[in-house]
C-alpha cells in the first residue's frame, strides 16, 4: 500500500501538491472561527451526583454558582445614600439586559426573571451575607440564560454596562462565565504566541537540520495541512458535541511536532538511498517503503494512546482525543503523500542541497559517536541499567506527594483583573470561599413537621467540623445557632413556618429544597474533601445530593480512578499488539512499554516538584502555585508523552531490526541501529522541544504545565532512555529480544530488498 501511494505521489507530484494546498486553504476556511465555538469547561463527570445537583440548582432553583459576580466598592460604606442609589441603579440596569434571568444583590435580594424592577429606597433588603465585614464592598450576582455561546454573547454585551463608571461605586467583575471568557482570551493569545515563536525558530532549526530552504519548509507545509484539516474537523464536531478550547493548543503543538518527525524520517531515508547510489525514483519508493512504514506504525501507536482518552466521560479529555488523533493521522497521511511528491518535483533542492555542507563532517568520515556510546553501555549493561533506572526513580519521588484538584481562576496570569477580583472575593467574603450545595430533590418544607425537620437538619450541618455557616429556607445558621437576617419582610416567622425573607425565597421550590453550606478551607484542600464526605454521610430528611466545586472534583476524581485501569489496559494491549506485529518479537514491545513508563514517572515527579510545590519558577516562567495538580493533567500528559516516546522507540527498533537482519548479532545490531537512529531522534527531539518550549511560554498555567512536563519527558527520552537504557536492556536480554513463540517469523524486507530474518542459533558477542 505504501509503495502504491508513493508511486501515485511521484507520478502526479504537481497535481498532488496543488490539491494539497487547495485542500489546506479550504479546510482553513471551514475551520475559521472555531475558537468562538469551543467551550471552556469539561472538567466535571456527566451523570454524577454533583452534576445532577448542579442541573437542579441552575435549572429549577435558579441558584448555584452565579455566572457573573460584581464587586461594587464604595469609598466609605455601601449603605451610604449615594452608594445605595448607585447600587440600585446598577441592579436595574443589569436585570433589564437581554439574556439575564435574575439578579441578586445586597441592596435588593433575589430579583427573578419577569419581576425586574429598581426598588425604591424603602424596599431594600440589606442581605448582610452579600456585604463585606468592613461594609465597603457589596456583591451583585447575575444569572444568564442558556450556556456556552449564548452565555458568552451575553457576557460580552453585559460587561461594558456592568463596569461603566457609576459614582461613587467602583465595580470589578468575576464569576465562572467571566473567567471562562478570560480563559478563552488568554488561550487564543497563547496560541498566537506559540505560532509566532515556534514557527520562525523551528524554520531556522529545520534549515540547519535539512540543509536547504525547500527541505526546511516541507515539514511546515505538512504541519499546515494537518492542522488545517483538524480545525475543520473540530468545527464540524462543535455542531454535535462540546469541544474544549484546549484542543486548539494540542492541535497546533502535536501537529507541528509530528509533521517534523515524519518528514525528517522520510527525507533522511531518501538521502541515505541517494548516497547509496540508487536512482532518484527508486530512492523515493525505497524511502517510503521503509521510513514510511515507521511513520505509519508510529502514527497508529500515537493515535491509539490518544484514543484511550475516549474511555473517560469528561469532554475535556474527549476533546483532546478528537484533536490529537485527527492531527496525528492527518500529519502521517500528509507526510506520506506530500514528501514523495515534493522529492519528485524538487529532487535536488530537497534531497541534495546543503547550505551547511562545510560545517558538517565529510561523508567519507562519518561520525560514529552513537555506535561507540552503545558499545560502551553494553560492556556494563547491569551498571548502566541500575544507575539510569535509579536516577529516574529518584526524579519520580516527588509524585508521592501529589495532591489533586481542579484548575480554577489561578491558571490565569496573576495580574489579570478577573483573578484579582476573584481573590478579593475570597478574602472579603470567606463564607463564599468553599460553597457546598446540598440538594434534597422533590422534598419540600410544606408543613410544620417538615419545616422543623429542615431546621434541625440545617443546625446539624452547621456544627460539623469545617463548616462556617449554613443557609436554607428556614434561615441562616452558625454553630447550631440562628443568625438574624435583615429583611424588609417578616424576619421572625411563627413557629413551624418559613420566614418570608426575599434573601431566602429561592431555597425551596416545587423541585425540592437546597442548603448552602460554607466551608472554612479552599475547595480542593483535604479538609474540604473531608467536609463533603461528612455532608454526604449526615442524616437528611430525604436522599441528598452534594454539589459545588469540592463535590464536582470528588466525582470527577472517582470517575477517572474507575476508568483509568481500563484505559491504561486498553492502551497497553493495543500498543503491545501493534509493536508485536511490527517487531515480530514478544520482548521488544514489553521493553518499550516499560522504559517509556519509567521516563514518564520521572516527568510526573517533576510536575509535582515544579507546579504543585512552586520550585524553579524562574526557569519555567511565572504562574500561581495552588498546592494541587489538576486531576486531568497526568492523564493528558501520559498520553501525549507516551505517544512521542513510542515514536522514537519505533524508529530505533526499526533500525536495530534492519541491522540485525544483516549481522544476526544483537550487540552489533544495537550499536548500528543507534548509530543510524540517534541523529534522527536527536534532531527530532530538538525540533519538538522548540515547539513545546514555545508552548511553555503560555500565560495559562494549565497549558504551561502540559508543555513543560511533555518537554521534560522528551529530554529524558533522548538523553537517558534511548542511548543508555535501551542498549543496556537489549544486551541483557540477548536472544530473548527476538523470541516469538509457536510460529516462525514472517519475512520482511529492508531498504535493499533482502529478507529480514533471524538465525535461530544467534549468539551474543
Secondary structure by P-SEA (a helix, b strand, c coil): caaaaaaaaaaaaaaaaaaaaaaaaaaaaaacccccccccccccccccaaaaaaaaaacccccccccbbbbcccccccccaaaaaaaaaaaaaaaaccccccccccccccccccccccccccccccccccccccccbbbbbbbbcccaaaaaaaaaacccccccccccbbbbbccaaaaaaaaaaaaaaaaaaaaaccaaaaaaaaaaaaccccccaaaaaaaaaaaaaaaaaaaaaaacbbbbcaaaaaaaaaaaaaaaaaaaaaaaaaaaaaaacccaaaaaaaaaaaaaaaaaaaaaaaaaaaacccccccaaaaaaaaaaaaaaaaaaaaaaccaaaaaaaccccccccccccccccccccccaaaaaaaaaaaacaaaaaaaaaaaaaaaacccccbbbbbbcccccccccaaaaaaaaaaaacccccbbbbbbbcccccccaaaaaaaaaaaaaaaacccccccccccccccccbbbbbbcccccccccccccccccccccccccbbbbbbbbccccccaaaaaaaaaaaacccccccccccaaaaaaaaaaaaaaaaaaaaaaaaaaaaaaaaaacccaaaaaaaaaaaaaaaaaaaaaaaaccccccccccccccccccccccaaaaaaaaaaaaaaaaaaaaaaaaaaaaaaacccaaaaaaaaaaaaaaaaaaaaaaaaaaaaaaaccccaaaaaaaaaaaaaaaaaaccccccaaaaaaaaacccccccccccbbbbbccccbbbbbbcccccc
